[in-house]
Amino acid sequence: MAQAWMCSGLRWAASGPVLGWGGGRRTELTWGKRVAFRVVDGGVRTCVGARGHVCPVRAVVAGRSRGARCEECGRLDRAHSVAADTLADDPRPYRVYLAWFGPGMLKVGITAEERGAARLLEQGAVCFSWLGTGPLMAARRTEELLRAALRVPDRIPYADKRAVRSALPGTEAERAEEVERLHAQARALTGWPESLTPAPCHPVDHVHAFGLADLPDPVGEVTELVAGGAIAGSLVAAAGPDLHLSTATGVVVLDTRLMRGWELLAAADTAEPTLPIRPFKSAAANQDGLF
């Protein structure tokens, strides 16, 4: 009987994107690697739990949920997140960053200094620069200052990020322009917390890390996994949680957050994906592992 695998999500390592699996196994993803899996027939999607704990009731969750958690586990996970502002006494230093995802799409955010640029890779930031470093509450006040004074959002919808990936400006200098401009505007503001140490503007570009150079326009994106559904394709790019797979019907975007909570089987190449796929609206138009 074929072995089923539970995906624990996509992580970004120094070598690139890595899919995690139950039991601690990892699959390093490289450009051109074949990704082919099938959802177990008759299977259901179960809650992945929170904070490293299994969901006590193994609740069934919706196929389109990006969090893959039931209401109770989702509440527990949010309550212990930095975004919930419940960790005011966290002694770790935090960094404020400016992230760019495409023309006109910039956001401000914070991340623990010890995480380096991992948070930016996880969000699919095409270009970013640090703005400053300091205690958590100072970083949070700086984030609020930019939102209030410059109307910089702290969230960019993933649908908007995906829509422009195949139509980005061609050079690093062009992609850095808006980050540099916003960085200068932010530094000119009054009211910065004294405990936040400003950082110079040094834009970091992720186009090559994500494989976005000459990225083909996608034909669709997976909206959810379903029992018995399958997909197979070669990896042409990855950004944030998204895999861009070249399939028999064209490039399809798969948000790996949709994989969590399902039992998956290795699958042979299929003529075309048999998962629900929505046409893409782009700006330009006993195995060692599952695969």
N, C-alpha and C positions, 0 to 999 in steps of 0.2 A: 504494500500500500504506500502511495506517495506521501512524503512528509509534508505537513502543512507548517507554514511559518507565520509568525505575527510580527508585523513591522512596528518598530518603536519610533520611527521618524527619520528625517534627514538631518544630518549634522555637517558642519563645515570644519574640516581639518586643514592643516597646513598644505596637505597634498591635494585638497579639493573636496567635493561632496562625498559623503559617506552615508549609506543607508544602514540603520541599526535594526537588529532583530532580537526577538526574545532569546534569552540565554546568553546575551552579550556578543553574539556574532555580528560582524560588520562586512559590508560590501562596499569597497571603494569603487567609485564611478569615474570612468575616464571617457573622454570623447570617443565616440564610435562603439562603445560597449553596448551589447544587446541586452535590453531589459524586456523580459517576457514573463508574464505571470497570469494565473487564472484564479479567480475567487472560488473558494470551495462551494460546490453545488449544495444548495439548501442551507447555506450558512447565514448567520446573522452578524451584525456588527455590535460588538459589546464595548462598554465603557472601559477606557484605559486607566481609570483611577486618577489619583492626584498625589503629588509630592512623594512619589516612589511607592505608594501603597495601592494595592489592588482594590478595585471597586467592591465593596462588601456584598452587593447584591448582583454583581455582574449584569448591570442594567443594559438593555438594548438601546442603542442610540441611532439617530437618523443618519442616513447615508451621506447627506450633504453637509453635515456638521464638520467644520474644520477642527474644532477642539476635540472631538471624539470622546466627550465626557458627558455623563448624566448631569442633571441640575445640581445635585448635592456635591459631586466631585468637582464640578466646575466652580461652585461657590468656594470650596476649600482651596482650590488652586489659585483663584484670584485673590483670596484673603491674604495669601503669603507672597504676593508679587510686589515688586517695587512700584508698579503702576498704581497699586491700591493705596499707596501712602501709609502703609501700616508698619513700615520698617524704619521709622524716623531715627532710631538709635543705632542703625547699622554703622559700624565704625569704619567700614571700607571706604577708600576714596572712589569717587565717581567721575566720569568724564561726560561732558556735554558735547554733542556732535551735531553737525549739519550734514544732512544726507540728500542726495539728488538722484531721482529715478528717471528723469526725462525732462524735456523742456517744460518749464513752469511748474514742475513737481519737486518741491523741496520741503523738508520737514526738519524739526529739531527734536532731539531725543537725548536720553542719558543711558549710560551703561557702566557697570562696574569696571574700574580700571584693569583689574586682573583678567578680564575677558578679552582684552585687546580689541581687535576688529571683528570678533566673531558675531556680535550683534548686527553689524552692518551687512555681513555676508548672509546672515539668516533672514534679513529683511529684503535682500535683493537690491541694496543700494549700489547704483552704477558708479557713483563718485561720492566721496565724503571728505570732510576735514574735521579735526577736533577743534573745539572752541575754548575749552577750559577744563580744569580738574579741581575738585574740592570735595568737601563732605556732601553727603546725599542731599540734605536739605538746601545747601547752597546751589548744588547742581539743579535741583528742582525749581528753586526760585529763578535761576537764570533761564530755564526753559519757559517758565511762565512769563518772564519779562519779554522774551522774543515773541511769544504768542500775543501778548497784549499790545506791545509797541509796534511790531512789524507784521502782525497777523500771519505768523508762520505756524502752520498746523503741526500737530504731533503725530498725525496719522495720514497715510496715503493708501487708498484702497488698492488691494492687489490687482483688481481688474484694470485699474488705470496703469499700474506698473507694467502689466503684461502687454497692454495695448501698444506700447511705444518701443519695446525692446528691439524690434526688427527695423526701426527707423530712427536710431539715435544719431546724433552728430558724429562725424567721422574721425575727429581727432580728440586727443586727451585735453588739449587746450580749450577746445570748444565745449567739451563736456564739463570743464572746471569753471567756466565763466560765471555761471549763476551762483555757485558755491563761494567763489572769491568775492563776488559783489555782496552777497548776504553776510559773509563773514565780516567785511568792512563795515557794513551798516550796523551789525550787532556790536562790534567793538566800539562804535561811536556812541552807543546808548549810555545814558547815565543810569545809576541805580544798580550796578553790578554788585553782588555780594562780595564783601572784602575778603572772605575766606576762599573765594574761587580764584585760582591762578589761571590767567588767560594763556591760550596757546596760539602760536602763529598759524597762519593759514598755509597748510601743506596738503593740497588735494591728493587723494589716493583714488586711482581709477581701477575698477573691477571688470572692465569689458573682457579682458583676456582671461581673468580668473573664472568668469562665467561662461566664456565661449560665445560671446555675443557678436563678435566681428563677423559680418556677412551672414547674419542669422536669417534664414528664410522666413517668410511670413507664415505663421501657423494657419492651418485650415480649421482647427477647432480646439476646444478644451474639454477635458473630462469633467462632468458635473458631479458624478458620484460613482462609487463602485456598487455592483449588484451581484448577488449570488450567481455563480456560473459565468460571469462576464470575464473577458480576457483582453489583454493588450500586449503587443510586441512591437519593438522598434529600437533603432539605434540612437544613442544619446548624442544630440548635437549641441546642447547647451543646458545649463542649470543656473538658476538664480533664485535666491531665497529658498522656499520650499518646492519650487517648480522644476520639473524635468521637461525639456523640450525633446520629444521623441520623433524620429523620422520613421513613420509607419507606412504600410502599403497604400494608405489614402492621403499621405502628406504628413507634415509636421503637426503633432498634437501635443498640447500642454497638459501635463499631469501634475496636479498639486499633491505632493506626497502626504500631506496631512489627511487626505481622504483615504489613504491606505491603512491608517492606524485603526485597530479594533477588528479588522477582518482576518480570517485565516486564508492564507494565500498558498498556491501551489506553483511550482515551476511549470512552464508551458512551452510547447513548441511554437514556432512562428505561426501566426494566424494571418489569413488573407487580409483581414481588416479588423480593427478593434470592435469588440462586441460589448463595450461599456457605453453608457449614455454620453453623447458628445454634443456640445453646443457649438454651432458655427462661430468662428472667432471674428471679433470685431477689432481689427488692428488699426493703428494710426496710419499705416501705409496701406492700407487695404485690410535518503541518508546522504545527503549532500553536504558540502562544506558551506553551502549557502543556497539561496533561492535561485540565483543566476550568477 
